[in-house]
């Protein structure tokens, strides 16, 4: 008898645990999927893809500007090094010899040439324009979907319009290059409450976005100057 009640108690406990897990997983379901509605899911896909593609356009536009600035700064550093050597200037207390100038100039020339070729192959300006065009095309479909949701009362007409919007949405996606996961994360930052982003998650996305977009270019722009300052400070402390 005791064994029977123990098995019964374990079965009840197991059923309660399963019920809790189901409730917990149900709460984790995104809002647009809770009602299992094709209309809501389509509306979300249009809205999120539109926002992510706008973010991708902005990211590529930023990369294009940073790329041009980096090449400009590296070229300026190359010229400055040559001028310093030509006029025998003691820059920040750091004496640069002729062989060092030759090596640095050659290294910077190779770096600029390689970096220019790599950056030009990325076509950031073209990608920015195409992502922007894609987001505008999806924005038109999103407006149509919203209009259909609010003003179309006939179920059959509404169903046909939503199906047509879904087909056109798939066609648009096939025409354009996909955005990166970081673009969707960046879009989430515009609606942190909707996506239930914690402060730590927001900071992590911002940190990841900086590393993905800005870090390399900031190193190229400010790195040589920072190295020169560190060398100058180390020499002054040594003296």
N, CA, C and O of each residue as an XYZ file, in Angstrom:
956
protein
N       0.828     -1.204      0.000
C       0.000      0.000      0.000
C       0.870      1.264      0.000
O       0.606      2.215     -0.736
N       1.906      1.253      0.838
C       2.807      2.410      0.916
C       3.508      2.631     -0.418
O       3.685      3.759     -0.880
N       3.903      1.503     -1.024
C       4.568      1.602     -2.317
C       3.636      2.187     -3.372
O       4.065      2.948     -4.239
N       2.355      1.826     -3.289
C       1.370      2.351     -4.248
C       1.244      3.867     -4.121
O       1.247      4.587     -5.119
N       1.131      4.352     -2.853
C       0.994      5.794     -2.632
C       2.264      6.546     -3.037
O       2.185      7.680     -3.510
N       3.425      5.929     -2.857
C       4.682      6.565     -3.273
C       4.725      6.749     -4.787
O       5.117      7.803     -5.290
N       4.306      5.682     -5.517
C       4.262      5.785     -6.975
C       3.247      6.825     -7.416
O       3.484      7.579     -8.360
N       2.109      6.861     -6.722
C       1.073      7.847     -7.064
C       1.584      9.265     -6.832
O       1.347     10.159     -7.644
N       2.287      9.462     -5.717
C       2.822     10.780     -5.387
C       3.872     11.215     -6.400
O       3.895     12.377     -6.805
N       4.742     10.293     -6.815
C       5.760     10.609     -7.819
C       5.123     10.959     -9.160
O       5.593     11.854     -9.863
N       4.045     10.245     -9.513
C       3.364     10.531    -10.780
C       2.731     11.913    -10.757
O       2.805     12.651    -11.739
N       2.100     12.268     -9.622
C       1.489     13.604     -9.485
C       2.555     14.685     -9.534
O       2.365     15.722    -10.169
N       3.671     14.445     -8.867
C       4.765     15.415     -8.847
C       5.358     15.601    -10.233
O       5.684     16.718    -10.635
N       5.498     14.480    -10.973
C       6.021     14.544    -12.331
C       5.066     15.311    -13.244
O       5.505     16.095    -14.085
N       3.769     15.088    -13.080
C       2.768     15.800    -13.888
C       2.789     17.300    -13.600
O       2.647     18.117    -14.509
N       2.968     17.655    -12.320
C       3.040     19.080    -11.964
C       4.279     19.739    -12.555
O       4.224     20.878    -13.018
N       5.396     19.017    -12.537
C       6.628     19.567    -13.116
C       6.480     19.781    -14.614
O       6.923     20.796    -15.151
N       5.847     18.809    -15.294
C       5.624     18.947    -16.736
C       4.720     20.138    -17.027
O       4.948     20.883    -17.980
N       3.681     20.313    -16.189
C       2.766     21.435    -16.367
C       3.492     22.767    -16.187
O       3.249     23.715    -16.933
N       4.380     22.837    -15.197
C       5.150     24.064    -14.963
C       6.068     24.371    -16.135
O       6.210     25.525    -16.541
N       6.688     23.330    -16.674
C       7.586     23.531    -17.828
C       6.806     24.038    -19.024
O       7.267     24.931    -19.735
N       5.625     23.476    -19.250
C       4.804     23.926    -20.375
C       4.400     25.378    -20.218
O       4.439     26.146    -21.179
N       4.013     25.757    -19.008
C       3.631     27.150    -18.758
C       4.817     28.080    -18.961
O       4.683     29.162    -19.533
N       5.993     27.639    -18.480
C       7.201     28.446    -18.632
C       7.572     28.621    -20.095
O       7.916     29.723    -20.523
N       7.504     27.541    -20.866
C       7.816     27.616    -22.296
C       6.795     28.446    -23.051
O       7.133     29.132    -24.015
N       5.545     28.382    -22.613
C       4.511     29.179    -23.263
C       4.774     30.663    -23.086
O       4.537     31.459    -23.995
N       5.277     31.038    -21.887
C       5.587     32.445    -21.639
C       6.769     32.923    -22.468
O       6.903     34.117    -22.738
N       7.645     31.969    -22.881
C       8.807     32.324    -23.677
C       8.470     32.481    -25.161
O       9.286     32.991    -25.928
N       7.288     32.051    -25.567
C       6.907     32.164    -26.969
C       6.795     33.641    -27.339
O       6.180     34.411    -26.602
N       7.380     34.049    -28.468
C       7.267     35.449    -28.887
C       5.802     35.871    -29.008
O       4.950     35.039    -29.318
N       5.496     37.143    -28.771
C       4.102     37.614    -28.797
C       3.396     37.325    -30.109
O       2.203     37.022    -30.117
N       4.132     37.417    -31.238
C       3.491     37.241    -32.528
C       3.140     35.787    -32.832
O       2.450     35.506    -33.812
N       3.623     34.843    -31.977
C       3.327     33.431    -32.193
C       2.346     32.858    -31.170
O       1.914     31.713    -31.306
N       1.993     33.637    -30.155
C       1.151     33.116    -29.088
C      -0.240     32.742    -29.581
O      -0.827     31.764    -29.118
N      -0.770     33.527    -30.530
C      -2.108     33.249    -31.049
C      -2.092     32.334    -32.273
O      -3.141     31.988    -32.818
N      -0.882     31.946    -32.698
C      -0.738     31.065    -33.863
C      -1.491     31.634    -35.071
O      -2.212     30.921    -35.769
N      -1.301     32.940    -35.296
C      -2.022     33.632    -36.360
C      -1.074     33.942    -37.516
O      -0.003     34.517    -37.315
N      -1.474     33.559    -38.721
C      -0.676     33.844    -39.912
C      -0.540     35.351    -40.121
O       0.522     35.840    -40.504
N      -1.606     36.068    -39.869
C      -1.598     37.524    -40.061
C      -0.607     38.201    -39.125
O       0.163     39.062    -39.550
N      -0.624     37.817    -37.856
C       0.292     38.431    -36.885
C       1.740     38.050    -37.176
O       2.641     38.879    -37.053
N       1.960     36.798    -37.560
C       3.318     36.371    -37.883
C       3.852     37.102    -39.110
O       5.008     37.525    -39.123
N       3.023     37.253    -40.141
C       3.429     37.981    -41.339
C       3.716     39.434    -41.008
O       4.699     40.004    -41.484
N       2.856     40.037    -40.190
C       3.049     41.427    -39.792
C       4.372     41.602    -39.056
O       5.088     42.579    -39.277
N       4.698     40.644    -38.175
C       5.957     40.722    -37.434
C       7.161     40.563    -38.358
O       8.144     41.295    -38.239
N       7.080     39.606    -39.277
C       8.193     39.380    -40.205
C       8.459     40.627    -41.042
O       9.613     41.006    -41.241
N       7.411     41.258    -41.524
C       7.585     42.485    -42.315
C       8.193     43.591    -41.469
O       9.102     44.293    -41.911
N       7.696     43.740    -40.268
C       8.155     44.813    -39.373
C       9.609     44.607    -38.964
O      10.409     45.541    -39.027
N       9.957     43.388    -38.544
C      11.316     43.130    -38.058
C      12.334     43.133    -39.200
O      13.439     43.653    -39.046
N      11.961     42.553    -40.345
C      12.890     42.537    -41.480
C      13.129     43.947    -41.991
O      14.256     44.312    -42.326
N      12.069     44.733    -42.049
C      12.217     46.138    -42.465
C      13.193     46.871    -41.545
O      14.088     47.575    -42.012
N      13.012     46.700    -40.235
C      13.900     47.358    -39.280
C      15.324     46.853    -39.356
O      16.266     47.640    -39.266
N      15.498     45.537    -39.523
C      16.843     44.963    -39.607
C      17.560     45.422    -40.868
O      18.766     45.670    -40.838
N      16.829     45.539    -41.983
C      17.459     45.986    -43.225
C      17.839     47.471    -43.145
O      18.860     47.875    -43.700
N      17.037     48.275    -42.468
C      17.424     49.672    -42.237
C      18.696     49.726    -41.394
O      19.586     50.533    -41.658
N      18.779     48.865    -40.379
C      19.988     48.801    -39.556
C      21.187     48.361    -40.376
O      22.287     48.883    -40.198
N      20.984     47.396    -41.281
C      22.066     46.936    -42.149
C      22.529     48.042    -43.082
O      23.726     48.193    -43.330
N      21.578     48.816    -43.600
C      21.931     49.949    -44.461
C      22.766     50.974    -43.696
O      23.765     51.480    -44.208
N      22.347     51.276    -42.470
C      23.096     52.240    -41.653
C      24.486     51.709    -41.301
O      25.460     52.462    -41.299
N      24.574     50.411    -41.004
C      25.880     49.814    -40.666
C      26.845     49.910    -41.841
O      27.997     50.306    -41.667
N      26.382     49.553    -43.031
C      27.250     49.615    -44.206
C      27.609     51.045    -44.576
O      28.715     51.307    -45.049
N      26.679     51.975    -44.361
C      26.989     53.390    -44.609
C      28.079     53.865    -43.643
O      28.993     54.590    -44.035
N      27.972     53.451    -42.388
C      28.992     53.804    -41.391
C      30.334     53.178    -41.741
O      31.372     53.832    -41.635
N      30.321     51.903    -42.161
C      31.562     51.228    -42.551
C      32.211     51.915    -43.750
O      33.435     52.018    -43.818
N      31.401     52.381    -44.687
C      31.947     53.072    -45.863
C      32.668     54.353    -45.452
O      33.752     54.648    -45.955
N      32.064     55.116    -44.536
C      32.700     56.352    -44.071
C      33.967     56.064    -43.265
O      34.989     56.727    -43.443
N      33.891     55.072    -42.381
C      35.060     54.726    -41.577
C      36.196     54.197    -42.441
O      37.366     54.460    -42.165
N      35.851     53.455    -43.481
C      36.866     52.932    -44.398
C      37.610     54.072    -45.083
O      38.838     54.058    -45.158
N      36.870     55.060    -45.583
C      37.502     56.206    -46.238
C      38.365     57.000    -45.269
O      39.463     57.436    -45.615
N      37.863     57.183    -44.057
C      38.640     57.916    -43.053
C      39.925     57.177    -42.695
O      40.979     57.797    -42.550
N      39.844     55.866    -42.553
C      41.024     55.075    -42.185
C      42.109     55.187    -43.246
O      43.281     55.385    -42.926
N      41.715     55.061    -44.509
C      42.694     55.185    -45.600
C      43.295     56.592    -45.617
O      44.493     56.764    -45.843
N      42.450     57.593    -45.375
C      42.942     58.971    -45.326
C      43.931     59.192    -44.202
O      44.967     59.828    -44.399
N      43.617     58.668    -43.014
C      44.516     58.839    -41.871
C      45.827     58.094    -42.083
O      46.898     58.622    -41.786
N      45.748     56.874    -42.593
C      46.973     56.112    -42.845
C      47.856     56.806    -43.882
O      49.080     56.815    -43.753
N      47.235     57.383    -44.905
C      47.999     58.140    -45.913
C      48.638     59.371    -45.293
O      49.776     59.719    -45.609
N      47.890     60.033    -44.398
C      48.431     61.220    -43.722
C      49.617     60.841    -42.838
O      50.624     61.548    -42.810
N      49.499     59.725    -42.117
C      50.622     59.271    -41.287
C      51.857     58.994    -42.150
O      52.983     59.303    -41.758
N      51.632     58.417    -43.313
C      52.751     58.109    -44.217
C      53.450     59.396    -44.662
O      54.679     59.454    -44.704
N      52.672     60.418    -44.991
C      53.246     61.699    -45.416
C      53.971     62.375    -44.264
O      55.061     62.919    -44.442
N      53.356     62.339    -43.066
C      53.958     62.987    -41.892
C      55.306     62.360    -41.553
O      56.255     63.067    -41.213
N      55.390     61.042    -41.644
C      56.655     60.355    -41.357
C      57.742     60.810    -42.334
O      58.888     61.021    -41.940
N      57.377     60.956    -43.599
C      58.342     61.430    -44.595
C      58.773     62.859    -44.320
O      59.949     63.190    -44.475
N      57.831     63.717    -43.911
C      58.157     65.123    -43.613
C      59.051     65.216    -42.392
O      59.991     66.010    -42.364
N      58.757     64.402    -41.378
C      59.576     64.399    -40.155
C      61.010     64.025    -40.483
O      61.945     64.636    -39.966
N      61.189     63.047    -41.322
C      62.533     62.623    -41.709
C      63.216     63.670    -42.590
O      64.422     63.889    -42.481
N      62.435     64.316    -43.465
C      63.013     65.305    -44.375
C      63.558     66.517    -43.635
O      64.641     67.010    -43.949
N      62.805     66.995    -42.654
C      63.206     68.198    -41.929
C      63.885     67.885    -40.595
O      64.143     68.785    -39.796
N      64.173     66.593    -40.361
C      64.895     66.177    -39.154
C      64.214     66.704    -37.891
O      64.855     67.325    -37.043
N      62.925     66.453    -37.777
C      62.137     66.916    -36.643
C      62.130     65.839    -35.564
O      61.948     64.656    -35.852
N      62.330     66.260    -34.328
C      62.269     65.348    -33.181
C      60.822     65.320    -32.688
O      60.414     66.167    -31.894
N      60.049     64.340    -33.164
C      58.612     64.292    -32.914
C      58.323     63.664    -31.554
O      58.605     62.488    -31.322
N      57.746     64.487    -30.647
C      57.384     64.037    -29.293
C      58.568     63.411    -28.568
O      58.406     62.500    -27.757
N      59.750     63.911    -28.872
C      60.938     63.406    -28.208
C      61.415     62.068    -28.720
O      62.294     61.452    -28.118
N      60.849     61.604    -29.828
C      61.222     60.308    -30.394
C      62.069     60.540    -31.638
O      61.614     61.157    -32.602
N      63.282     60.050    -31.612
C      64.175     60.204    -32.749
C      63.979     59.021    -33.705
O      64.066     57.859    -33.308
N      63.712     59.351    -34.975
C      63.469     58.325    -35.978
C      64.619     58.337    -36.981
O      64.899     59.366    -37.595
N      65.278     57.204    -37.146
C      66.413     57.109    -38.051
C      65.949     56.802    -39.470
O      64.807     56.406    -39.702
N      66.878     56.999    -40.420
C      66.528     56.834    -41.837
C      66.045     55.417    -42.148
O      65.064     55.234    -42.869
N      66.736     54.421    -41.603
C      66.320     53.039    -41.882
C      64.947     52.729    -41.286
O      64.169     51.964    -41.855
N      64.661     53.338    -40.127
C      63.349     53.164    -39.523
C      62.265     53.833    -40.370
O      61.180     53.279    -40.543
N      62.560     55.021    -40.895
C      61.613     55.730    -41.752
C      61.322     54.918    -43.004
O      60.176     54.825    -43.444
N      62.372     54.329    -43.575
C      62.176     53.508    -44.772
C      61.291     52.309    -44.497
O      60.405     51.980    -45.285
N      61.542     51.656    -43.363
C      60.733     50.493    -43.009
C      59.281     50.893    -42.741
O      58.352     50.252    -43.232
N      59.096     51.960    -41.956
C      57.736     52.405    -41.617
C      56.982     52.838    -42.868
O      55.804     52.517    -43.025
N      57.652     53.563    -43.757
C      57.007     54.019    -44.988
C      56.596     52.844    -45.863
O      55.502     52.830    -46.428
N      57.483     51.861    -45.971
C      57.154     50.675    -46.766
C      55.999     49.901    -46.148
O      55.096     49.447    -46.850
N      56.037     49.755    -44.824
C      54.979     49.015    -44.129
C      53.630     49.716    -44.300
O      52.618     49.071    -44.571
N      53.626     51.032    -44.140
C      52.383     51.788    -44.295
C      51.885     51.726    -45.736
O      50.680     51.632    -45.971
N      52.794     51.777    -46.693
C      52.393     51.708    -48.106
C      51.724     50.369    -48.429
O      50.691     50.317    -49.097
N      52.342     49.283    -47.935
C      51.757     47.955    -48.161
C      50.413     47.826    -47.450
O      49.460     47.275    -48.000
N      50.346     48.344    -46.208
C      49.115     48.273    -45.436
C      47.989     49.047    -46.118
O      46.857     48.570    -46.191
N      48.305     50.240    -46.616
C      47.296     51.053    -47.294
C      46.820     50.373    -48.571
O      45.624     50.350    -48.860
N      47.771     49.814    -49.344
C      47.409     49.130    -50.592
C      46.514     47.927    -50.315
O      45.484     47.753    -50.967
N      46.907     47.092    -49.342
C      46.117     45.897    -49.014
C      44.755     46.282    -48.453
O      43.732     45.710    -48.831
N      44.750     47.249    -47.554
C      43.496     47.660    -46.921
C      42.545     48.271    -47.944
O      41.340     48.025    -47.894
N      43.071     49.060    -48.865
C      42.241     49.683    -49.899
C      41.582     48.638    -50.782
O      40.402     48.754    -51.113
N      42.347     47.610    -51.165
C      41.790     46.556    -52.013
C      40.717     45.757    -51.277
O      39.671     45.436    -51.841
N      40.985     45.443    -50.022
C      40.014     44.678    -49.248
C      38.733     45.467    -49.026
O      37.632     44.925    -49.129
N      38.882     46.742    -48.722
C      37.707     47.569    -48.454
C      36.891     47.823    -49.716
O      35.661     47.816    -49.674
N      37.569     48.047    -50.832
C      36.843     48.285    -52.086
C      36.067     47.045    -52.513
O      35.004     47.157    -53.124
N      36.595     45.858    -52.192
C      35.896     44.619    -52.567
C      34.625     44.411    -51.750
O      33.737     43.670    -52.173
N      34.526     45.048    -50.597
C      33.345     44.900    -49.760
C      32.134     45.665    -50.311
O      30.992     45.285    -50.050
N      32.377     46.735    -51.068
C      31.284     47.523    -51.669
C      30.261     47.971    -50.616
O      29.062     47.725    -50.749
N      30.758     48.623    -49.584
C      29.870     49.049    -48.500
C      28.786     50.017    -48.993
O      27.633     49.931    -48.570
N      29.160     50.926    -49.879
C      28.190     51.903    -50.376
C      27.063     51.211    -51.137
O      25.892     51.548    -50.961
N      27.420     50.238    -51.988
C      26.415     49.505    -52.752
C      25.527     48.674    -51.829
O      24.310     48.629    -52.006
N      26.137     48.020    -50.848
C      25.354     47.221    -49.904
C      24.391     48.107    -49.112
O      23.244     47.729    -48.876
N      24.860     49.276    -48.707
C      24.000     50.196    -47.968
C      22.795     50.606    -48.804
O      21.668     50.640    -48.311
N      23.041     50.913    -50.065
C      21.949     51.318    -50.950
C      20.956     50.179    -51.171
O      19.745     50.403    -51.170
N      21.458     48.967    -51.359
C      20.575     47.834    -51.623
C      19.754     47.456    -50.381
O      18.570     47.136    -50.491
N      20.375     47.495    -49.228
C      19.623     47.228    -48.001
C      18.547     48.293    -47.780
O      17.446     47.994    -47.318
N      18.881     49.528    -48.115
C      17.905     50.607    -47.975
C      16.734     50.403    -48.940
O      15.576     50.603    -48.573
N      17.044     50.009    -50.158
C      15.987     49.744    -51.141
C      15.110     48.574    -50.693
O      13.888     48.609    -50.835
N      15.749     47.547    -50.155
C      15.005     46.387    -49.671
C      14.058     46.783    -48.540
O      12.904     46.355    -48.515
N      14.541     47.590    -47.615
C      13.704     48.011    -46.494
C      12.533     48.865    -46.964
O      11.445     48.791    -46.392
N      12.742     49.676    -48.001
C      11.648     50.481    -48.545
C      10.594     49.598    -49.217
O       9.394     49.836    -49.082
N      11.058     48.575    -49.944
C      10.116     47.648    -50.586
C       9.287     46.901    -49.537
O       8.075     46.743    -49.683
N       9.958     46.450    -48.484
C       9.241     45.736    -47.428
C       8.325     46.688    -46.668
O       7.257     46.286    -46.205
N       8.733     47.935    -46.540
C       7.893     48.926    -45.870
C       6.560     49.115    -46.593
O       5.523     49.293    -45.955
N       6.593     49.074    -47.918
C       5.350     49.171    -48.680
C       4.433     47.981    -48.379
O       3.226     48.150    -48.204
N       5.011     46.787    -48.320
C       4.213     45.601    -47.993
C       3.677     45.679    -46.568
O       2.551     45.265    -46.295
N       4.486     46.209    -45.673
C       4.057     46.348    -44.276
C       2.864     47.284    -44.168
O       1.922     47.013    -43.423
N       2.902     48.384    -44.909
C       1.777     49.314    -44.894
C       0.519     48.670    -45.480
O      -0.589     48.882    -44.986
N       0.705     47.889    -46.530
C      -0.437     47.178    -47.114
C      -1.028     46.180    -46.118
O      -2.246     46.054    -46.000
N      -0.151     45.475    -45.405
C      -0.621     44.502    -44.419
C      -1.386     45.196    -43.290
O      -2.418     44.696    -42.843
N      -0.890     46.330    -42.836
C      -1.577     47.072    -41.783
C      -2.929     47.593    -42.261
O      -3.914     47.564    -41.523
N      -2.963     48.071    -43.505
C      -4.217     48.561    -44.072
C      -5.225     47.417    -44.200
O      -6.405     47.582    -43.891
N      -4.747     46.252    -44.661
C      -5.626     45.088    -44.802
C      -6.170     44.652    -43.448
O      -7.338     44.279    -43.333
N      -5.326     44.701    -42.428
C      -5.733     44.287    -41.087
C      -6.817     45.199    -40.520
O      -7.738     44.724    -39.855
N      -6.716     46.496    -40.774
C      -7.614     47.463    -40.141
C      -8.877     47.751    -40.951
O      -9.911     48.084    -40.373
N      -8.811     47.628    -42.285
C      -9.922     48.121    -43.100
C     -10.572     47.067    -43.997
O     -11.591     47.346    -44.629
N     -10.003     45.865    -44.061
C     -10.616     44.818    -44.884
C     -11.468     43.927    -43.998
O     -10.959     43.271    -43.089
N     -12.765     43.907    -44.266
C     -13.699     43.154    -43.420
C     -14.061     41.806    -44.013
O     -14.404     40.881    -43.277
N     -13.992     41.677    -45.327
C     -14.325     40.409    -45.971
C     -13.204     39.400    -45.722
O     -12.064     39.639    -46.120
N     -13.512     38.272    -45.067
C     -12.449     37.304    -44.724
C     -11.712     36.753    -45.940
O     -10.492     36.596    -45.907
N     -12.455     36.456    -47.026
C     -11.815     35.895    -48.213
C     -10.905     36.919    -48.890
O      -9.800     36.592    -49.322
N     -11.384     38.164    -48.976
C     -10.553     39.225    -49.560
C      -9.304     39.455    -48.719
O      -8.208     39.632    -49.249
N      -9.484     39.448    -47.420
C      -8.355     39.644    -46.501
C      -7.343     38.514    -46.630
O      -6.134     38.744    -46.669
N      -7.857     37.290    -46.696
C      -6.973     36.128    -46.832
C      -6.178     36.189    -48.126
O      -4.978     35.915    -48.125
N      -6.823     36.542    -49.226
C      -6.130     36.626    -50.510
C      -5.080     37.722    -50.535
O      -3.998     37.545    -51.096
N      -5.407     38.866    -49.918
C      -4.446     39.977    -49.879
C      -3.228     39.620    -49.041
O      -2.102     39.919    -49.438
N      -3.428     38.988    -47.894
C      -2.309     38.598    -47.041
C      -1.431     37.549    -47.715
O      -0.207     37.573    -47.582
N      -2.067     36.624    -48.443
C      -1.300     35.620    -49.170
C      -0.447     36.267    -50.252
O       0.706     35.883    -50.450
N      -1.011     37.251    -50.954
C      -0.258     37.958    -51.990
C       0.907     38.738    -51.389
O       1.997     38.774    -51.960
N       0.674     39.355    -50.245
C       1.749     40.091    -49.558
C       2.866     39.137    -49.146
O       4.044     39.470    -49.271
N       2.503     37.959    -48.660
C       3.502     36.966    -48.254
C       4.338     36.515    -49.448
O       5.553     36.357    -49.331
N       3.697     36.308    -50.585
C       4.418     35.886    -51.799
C       5.383     36.987    -52.250
O       6.532     36.707    -52.594
N       4.914     38.232    -52.247
C       5.777     39.345    -52.653
C       6.925     39.540    -51.671
O       8.029     39.918    -52.065
N       6.664     39.282    -50.400
C       7.722     39.377    -49.385
C       8.841     38.373    -49.670
O      10.022     38.711    -49.592
N       8.461     37.138    -50.001
C       9.461     36.118    -50.334
C      10.244     36.493    -51.589
O      11.446     36.238    -51.663
N       9.590     37.086    -52.562
C      10.271     37.518    -53.784
C      11.285     38.613    -53.488
O      12.379     38.622    -54.053
N      10.927     39.523    -52.613
C      11.847     40.612    -52.255
C      13.084     40.046    -51.564
O      14.202     40.470    -51.857
N      12.900     39.100    -50.657
C      14.025     38.507    -49.946
C      14.997     37.815    -50.899
O      16.207     37.824    -50.672
N      14.468     37.220    -51.958
C      15.315     36.538    -52.937
C      16.130     37.526    -53.765
O      17.184     37.168    -54.290
N      15.661     38.748    -53.886
C      16.337     39.761    -54.710
C      17.553     40.366    -54.025
O      18.489     40.811    -54.690
N      17.541     40.383    -52.699
C      18.559     41.132    -51.964
C      19.385     40.218    -51.067
O      18.962     39.129    -50.680
N      20.577     40.707    -50.754
C      21.457     40.004    -49.822
C      20.888     40.093    -48.412
O      20.296     41.104    -48.034
N      21.069     39.037    -47.647
C      20.536     38.998    -46.289
C      21.359     39.891    -45.359
O      22.548     40.116    -45.582
N      20.710     40.386    -44.326
C      21.417     41.180    -43.333
C      22.132     40.249    -42.347
O      21.926     39.036    -42.370
N      22.969     40.825    -41.488
C      23.706     40.047    -40.494
C      22.923     39.978    -39.187
O      22.066     40.824    -38.931
N      23.212     38.972    -38.358
C      22.517     38.885    -37.059
C      22.681     40.145    -36.214
O      21.777     40.505    -35.460
N      23.835     40.824    -36.333
C      24.056     42.030    -35.540
C      23.095     43.140    -35.943
O      22.780     44.006    -35.126
N      22.623     43.131    -37.189
C      21.660     44.139    -37.630
C      20.315     43.943    -36.943
O      19.655     44.910    -36.562
N      19.915     42.685    -36.789
C      18.671     42.402    -36.074
C      18.808     42.773    -34.597
O      17.869     43.291    -33.993
N      19.989     42.503    -34.018
C      20.221     42.890    -32.624
C      20.155     44.404    -32.459
O      19.592     44.908    -31.488
N      20.735     45.121    -33.416
C      20.695     46.578    -33.376
C      19.265     47.082    -33.479
O      18.896     48.048    -32.812
N      18.461     46.436    -34.309
C      17.052     46.801    -34.430
C      16.316     46.565    -33.113
O      15.437     47.347    -32.749
N      16.661     45.506    -32.403
C      16.015     45.216    -31.128
C      16.226     46.338    -30.114
O      15.387     46.557    -29.240
N      17.342     47.043    -30.232
C      17.617     48.134    -29.300
C      16.627     49.285    -29.444
O      16.472     50.085    -28.521
N      15.958     49.377    -30.590
C      14.962     50.439    -30.780
C      13.669     50.136    -30.027
O      12.885     51.046    -29.757
N      13.436     48.850    -29.683
C      12.242     48.437    -28.944
C      12.643     47.501    -27.803
O      12.243     46.337    -27.795
N      13.426     47.990    -26.841
C      13.933     47.087    -25.791
C      12.826     46.504    -24.922
O      12.945     45.374    -24.448
N      11.747     47.263    -24.704
C      10.655     46.752    -23.879
C       9.918     45.612    -24.577
O       9.564     44.618    -23.943
N       9.693     45.754    -25.859
C       8.986     44.717    -26.609
C       9.785     43.417    -26.624
O       9.226     42.333    -26.453
N      11.096     43.534    -26.831
C      11.953     42.346    -26.890
C      12.443     41.903    -25.508
O      13.215     40.952    -25.388
N      11.981     42.605    -24.465
C      12.315     42.261    -23.084
C      13.824     42.177    -22.871
O      14.334     41.198    -22.326
N      14.523     43.217    -23.307
C      15.976     43.260    -23.163
C      16.345     43.816    -21.796
O      15.874     44.880    -21.396
N      17.179     43.093    -21.097
C      17.693     43.590    -19.825
C      18.797     44.621    -20.083
O      19.284     44.764    -21.204
N      19.174     45.327    -19.028
C      20.250     46.327    -19.163
C      21.555     45.665    -19.579
O      22.311     46.214    -20.382
N      21.816     44.486    -19.030
C      23.041     43.756    -19.395
C      23.012     43.335    -20.857
O      24.029     43.413    -21.547
N      21.853     42.890    -21.335
C      21.723     42.483    -22.730
C      21.912     43.672    -23.664
O      22.546     43.548    -24.711
N      21.361     44.828    -23.285
C      21.520     46.037    -24.101
C      22.991     46.426    -24.192
O      23.488     46.746    -25.271
N      23.681     46.398    -23.063
C      25.109     46.733    -23.054
C      25.912     45.745    -23.890
O      26.852     46.132    -24.584
N      25.541     44.459    -23.823
C      26.257     43.438    -24.586
C      26.072     43.659    -26.091
O      27.026     43.530    -26.858
N      24.857     43.987    -26.510
C      24.605     44.251    -27.932
C      25.386     45.474    -28.393
O      25.970     45.466    -29.477
N      25.400     46.524    -27.579
C      26.150     47.737    -27.926
C      27.644     47.443    -28.022
O      28.315     47.926    -28.934
N      28.164     46.655    -27.089
C      29.579     46.282    -27.110
C      29.893     45.438    -28.345
O      30.912     45.650    -29.004
N      29.023     44.490    -28.655
C      29.229     43.624    -29.815
C      29.155     44.434    -31.111
O      29.921     44.186    -32.041
N      28.250     45.387    -31.173
C      28.102     46.226    -32.368
C      29.349     47.089    -32.567
O      29.825     47.260    -33.690
N      29.868     47.628    -31.467
C      31.095     48.429    -31.573
C      32.253     47.573    -32.092
O      33.007     48.006    -32.963
N      32.389     46.365    -31.558
C      33.462     45.483    -32.022
C      33.306     45.084    -33.475
O      34.298     44.901    -34.181
N      32.072     44.949    -33.924
C      31.799     44.524    -35.295
C      31.993     45.657    -36.296
O      32.400     45.413    -37.432
N      31.707     46.894    -35.890
C      31.681     48.012    -36.832
C      32.860     48.963    -36.643
O      33.517     49.325    -37.618
N      33.138     49.372    -35.412
C      34.050     50.494    -35.186
C      35.468     50.097    -34.787
O      36.416     50.813    -35.110
N      35.633     48.977    -34.096
C      36.895     48.681    -33.422
C      38.100     48.704    -34.353
O      39.076     49.399    -34.068
N      38.058     47.966    -35.453
C      39.216     47.862    -36.356
C      39.595     49.229    -36.910
O      40.776     49.565    -36.984
N      38.611     50.006    -37.293
C      38.881     51.315    -37.897
C      39.432     52.292    -36.870
O      40.309     53.094    -37.193
N      38.939     52.241    -35.651
C      39.496     53.105    -34.606
C      40.949     52.746    -34.305
O      41.765     53.621    -34.018
N      41.268     51.446    -34.372
C      42.660     51.028    -34.175
C      43.544     51.580    -35.291
O      44.644     52.069    -35.035
N      43.056     51.499    -36.537
C      43.833     52.003    -37.674
C      43.989     53.516    -37.630
O      45.031     54.045    -38.016
N      42.954     54.217    -37.161
C      42.997     55.683    -37.145
C      43.854     56.200    -35.999
O      44.710     57.063    -36.192
N      43.620     55.667    -34.805
C      44.286     56.214    -33.620
C      45.468     55.366    -33.143
O      46.257     55.815    -32.311
N      45.593     54.142    -33.667
C      46.652     53.250    -33.210
C      48.062     53.793    -33.405
O      48.835     53.813    -32.448
N      48.431     54.238    -34.623
C      49.803     54.738    -34.829
C      50.144     55.919    -33.926
O      51.244     55.988    -33.376
N      49.203     56.847    -33.774
C      49.449     58.001    -32.895
C      49.592     57.553    -31.449
O      50.443     58.070    -30.724
N      48.778     56.606    -31.020
C      48.846     56.110    -29.651
C      50.174     55.400    -29.395
O      50.770     55.560    -28.330
N      50.637     54.621    -30.367
C      51.925     53.938    -30.236
C      53.064     54.945    -30.102
O      53.973     54.761    -29.293
N      53.008     56.009    -30.899
C      54.045     57.045    -30.838
C      54.056     57.726    -29.475
O      55.122     57.996    -28.921
N      52.864     58.005    -28.929
C      52.775     58.652    -27.611
C      53.310     57.723    -26.523
O      54.004     58.170    -25.610
N      52.989     56.432    -26.617
C      53.470     55.468    -25.616
C      54.994     55.365    -25.654
O      55.643     55.307    -24.609
N      55.562     55.341    -26.865
C      57.024     55.279    -26.996
C      57.659     56.524    -26.400
O      58.676     56.438    -25.712
N      57.059     57.686    -26.665
C      57.599     58.946    -26.143
C      57.547     58.980    -24.629
O      58.495     59.420    -23.979
N      56.413     58.503    -24.050
C      56.287     58.499    -22.595
C      57.245     57.513    -21.954
O      57.805     57.790    -20.894
N      57.437     56.377    -22.581
C      58.360     55.366    -22.033
C      59.788     55.876    -22.065
O      60.572     55.592    -21.159
N      60.138     56.638    -23.116
C      61.503     57.176    -23.194
C      61.722     58.251    -22.157
O      62.794     58.335    -21.558
N      60.680     59.099    -21.936
C      60.822     60.164    -20.940
C      60.928     59.586    -19.542
O      61.689     60.096    -18.721
N      60.175     58.528    -19.256
C      60.271     57.888    -17.944
C      61.611     57.202    -17.765
O      62.151     57.175    -16.659
N      62.157     56.644    -18.847
C      63.437     55.957    -18.788
C      64.560     56.950    -18.521
O      65.513     56.678    -17.791
N      64.402     58.123    -19.151
C      65.425     59.144    -18.946
C      65.310     59.760    -17.558
O      66.094     60.642    -17.208
